[in-house]
Amino acid sequence: MIVIVRHFFYKNYVGLSLWPFIILKDVQLKQDAVLINHERIHLKQQQELFIIPFYFLYISEWLLRSLLYLDSYRAYQNISFEREAYQNEKELDYLDNRKPFSFINYLCRE
Protein backbone atom coordinates (compact mmCIF):
# COMPACT_ATOMS: atom_id res chain seq x y z
CA MET A 1 0.00 0.00 0.00
CA ILE A 2 1.35 3.41 -1.00
CA VAL A 3 0.77 6.42 1.25
CA ILE A 4 1.62 10.06 0.48
CA VAL A 5 2.99 12.18 3.36
CA ARG A 6 4.51 15.43 2.10
CA HIS A 7 6.07 16.74 5.31
CA PHE A 8 7.65 13.52 6.55
CA PHE A 9 10.94 13.52 4.68
CA TYR A 10 14.36 14.96 5.40
CA LYS A 11 16.25 16.80 2.63
CA ASN A 12 16.34 14.82 -0.65
CA TYR A 13 14.67 11.66 0.65
CA VAL A 14 11.45 10.93 -1.22
CA GLY A 15 10.45 7.40 -0.22
CA LEU A 16 10.44 5.06 2.74
CA SER A 17 9.22 1.55 3.46
CA LEU A 18 7.58 0.87 6.81
CA TRP A 19 5.93 -2.52 6.66
CA PRO A 20 3.43 -2.84 5.01
CA PHE A 21 3.47 0.69 3.59
CA ILE A 22 5.52 2.55 1.03
CA ILE A 23 5.47 6.19 2.09
CA LEU A 24 6.18 8.76 -0.62
CA LYS A 25 6.75 12.50 -0.51
CA ASP A 26 4.63 13.32 -3.56
CA VAL A 27 1.78 11.67 -5.44
CA GLN A 28 3.68 11.84 -8.77
CA LEU A 29 6.31 9.49 -7.32
CA LYS A 30 3.77 6.66 -7.55
CA GLN A 31 4.65 6.59 -11.25
CA ASP A 32 8.39 6.14 -10.59
CA ALA A 33 8.81 2.40 -11.21
CA VAL A 34 12.46 2.39 -10.08
CA LEU A 35 11.66 4.09 -6.76
CA ILE A 36 8.70 1.79 -6.13
CA ASN A 37 10.85 -1.25 -6.94
CA HIS A 38 13.56 0.01 -4.53
CA GLU A 39 10.98 0.30 -1.75
CA ARG A 40 9.44 -3.08 -2.59
CA ILE A 41 12.89 -4.65 -2.18
CA HIS A 42 12.96 -3.16 1.32
CA LEU A 43 9.50 -4.56 2.05
CA LYS A 44 10.74 -8.02 1.05
CA GLN A 45 13.80 -7.62 3.30
CA GLN A 46 11.53 -6.58 6.17
CA GLN A 47 9.22 -9.51 5.59
CA GLU A 48 11.94 -12.16 5.56
CA LEU A 49 13.42 -10.78 8.81
CA PHE A 50 10.00 -10.62 10.50
CA ILE A 51 9.92 -6.81 10.42
CA ILE A 52 11.20 -5.73 13.87
CA PRO A 53 14.61 -7.47 13.52
CA PHE A 54 14.99 -5.73 10.14
CA TYR A 55 14.70 -2.30 11.77
CA PHE A 56 17.05 -3.31 14.57
CA LEU A 57 19.67 -4.56 12.09
CA TYR A 58 19.20 -1.56 9.79
CA ILE A 59 19.73 0.98 12.60
CA SER A 60 22.59 -1.05 14.11
CA GLU A 61 24.39 -1.26 10.80
CA TRP A 62 23.88 2.47 10.19
CA LEU A 63 25.24 3.35 13.65
CA LEU A 64 28.26 1.09 13.24
CA ARG A 65 29.04 2.42 9.78
CA SER A 66 28.53 6.01 10.97
CA LEU A 67 31.25 5.43 13.54
CA LEU A 68 33.44 3.73 10.96
CA TYR A 69 33.11 6.41 8.26
CA LEU A 70 32.37 9.44 10.49
CA ASP A 71 29.80 10.33 7.83
CA SER A 72 26.12 9.48 8.29
CA TYR A 73 25.23 9.71 4.59
CA ARG A 74 28.12 7.45 3.56
CA ALA A 75 27.02 5.08 6.32
CA TYR A 76 23.48 5.07 4.91
CA GLN A 77 24.78 4.34 1.40
CA ASN A 78 26.76 1.37 2.71
CA ILE A 79 24.02 -0.36 4.70
CA SER A 80 23.67 -3.83 3.19
CA PHE A 81 19.90 -3.42 2.75
CA GLU A 82 20.43 -0.17 0.82
CA ARG A 83 23.21 -1.60 -1.32
CA GLU A 84 20.99 -4.45 -2.43
CA ALA A 85 18.08 -2.12 -3.16
CA TYR A 86 20.14 0.47 -5.04
CA GLN A 87 22.03 -2.10 -7.08
CA ASN A 88 18.85 -3.87 -8.19
CA GLU A 89 16.21 -1.11 -8.27
CA LYS A 90 16.31 -0.78 -12.07
CA GLU A 91 15.80 -4.52 -12.55
CA LEU A 92 12.02 -4.43 -12.28
CA ASP A 93 11.69 -8.22 -12.13
CA TYR A 94 14.39 -8.55 -9.45
CA LEU A 95 11.97 -9.66 -6.75
CA ASP A 96 10.71 -12.47 -8.97
CA ASN A 97 14.21 -13.97 -9.08
CA ARG A 98 15.66 -12.82 -5.74
CA LYS A 99 16.91 -15.48 -3.35
CA PRO A 100 15.96 -15.12 0.33
CA PHE A 101 18.35 -13.09 2.50
CA SER A 102 20.19 -11.73 -0.54
CA PHE A 103 21.13 -8.60 1.43
CA ILE A 104 23.78 -10.76 3.18
CA ASN A 105 25.78 -10.72 -0.06
CA TYR A 106 26.13 -6.95 0.40
CA LEU A 107 27.12 -6.97 4.07
CA CYS A 108 30.90 -7.04 3.68
CA ARG A 109 31.33 -5.07 0.49
CA GLU A 110 32.69 -1.52 0.49
Stockholm file with secondary structure:
# STOCKHOLM 1.0

chainA/1-110         MIVIVRHFFYKNYVGLSLWPFIILKDVQLKQDAVLINHERIHLKQQQELFIIPFYFLYISEWLLRSLLYLDSYRAYQNISFEREAYQNEKELDYLDNRKPFSFINYLCRE
#=GR chainA/1-110 SS CEEECTTSCCTTCCEEEETTEEEESSGGGGGCHHHHHHHHHHHHHHHHTTSHHHHHHHHHHHHHHHHHHSCHHHHHHTCHHHHHHHHHTTCTTHHHHCCTTGGGGGSSCC
#=GC SS_cons         CEEECTTSCCTTCCEEEETTEEEESSGGGGGCHHHHHHHHHHHHHHHHTTSHHHHHHHHHHHHHHHHHHSCHHHHHHTCHHHHHHHHHTTCTTHHHHCCTTGGGGGSSCC
//
